[in-house]
Amino acid sequence: VVNPWLDDLQAALEAEFGPGPRPAALATVDRDGRPHARFVICRRIGPDGTFWVASDARSAKAEHLRHQPYAELVFWLAARREQYRVAGPVQRRAAADDPDRLALWRELSDAGRALFAWPTPGLPRHPDPAAFPAAIPSEAAPPASFEALVLRPTAVEHLALNPHPHHRRRWRAETGWAEEGLNS
Ligand SMILES: Cc1cc2nc3c(=O)[nH]c(=O)nc-3n(C[C@H](O)[C@H](O)[C@H](O)COP(=O)(O)O)c2cc1C
């Protein structure tokens, strides 16, 4: 088994969110070593255990990842009372001819695609409402601002709060993904 944690994680996300969006907190580190966390939607989990997020190349998180590609994604499954943390380097895929980036673009809603045509995120508010389109159709080519973030975990941790005592497990690539039970 390449990723012994993957089936459990997939099943837990499916049970918690079904076909709905899968929010996760993405933590990155800035140039000064300070952490920043924000929610994103995990759009896809590859069969190789990679986590895919649609992101703006002009955003602060993209800048952080240029300097420090390591990031952590944290899922909270409220109904199940479980947490999954996945940590590892993030690849930023922005090439115009990247078929996986294009597929992710096409999976977004019209409203989701429109965000990438809005003025630069994080800059002072643009005064013209017309600068914020409401929809971009799937046939449109993705703009340069659109990139796929692909996190390839080197460590995965699961915490379940229902059992007594709480159940905490970790898997690390460096130890061949052997399951380690931890105190919680
Ligand atoms: C529920 C929810 C889902 C979000 N999904 C995404 C997403 O998939 N991609 C994204 O770039 N930002 C997403 N955002 C916005 C981010 O939280 C954040 O405000 C934005 O990406 C700017 O972050 P940055 O300045 O740290 O780069 C989402 C926000 C919320 C509340």
The ligand as an ORCA input file, in Angstrom:
! r2SCAN-3c Opt
* xyz 0 1
  C     -15.258     28.642      2.876
  C     -14.161     29.366      2.136
  C     -13.600     28.767      1.014
  C     -12.574     29.392      0.327
  N     -12.004     28.746     -0.749
  C     -10.919     29.281     -1.340
  C     -10.219     28.555     -2.362
  O     -10.587     27.422     -2.736
  N      -9.118     29.129     -2.912
  C      -8.671     30.348     -2.477
  O      -7.642     30.791     -3.019
  N      -9.310     31.071     -1.535
  C     -10.408     30.556     -0.940
  N     -11.061     31.265      0.049
  C     -10.570     32.610      0.408
  C      -9.370     32.477      1.343
  O      -9.794     32.107      2.650
  C      -8.547     33.789      1.445
  O      -9.374     34.839      1.913
  C      -7.949     34.211      0.104
  O      -7.488     33.064     -0.642
  C      -6.773     35.165      0.300
  O      -5.793     34.535      1.099
  P      -4.249     35.025      1.135
  O      -4.271     36.526      1.064
  O      -3.708     34.516      2.432
  O      -3.544     34.428     -0.039
  C     -12.107     30.675      0.757
  C     -12.692     31.269      1.869
  C     -13.694     30.635      2.545
  C     -14.292     31.301      3.756
*
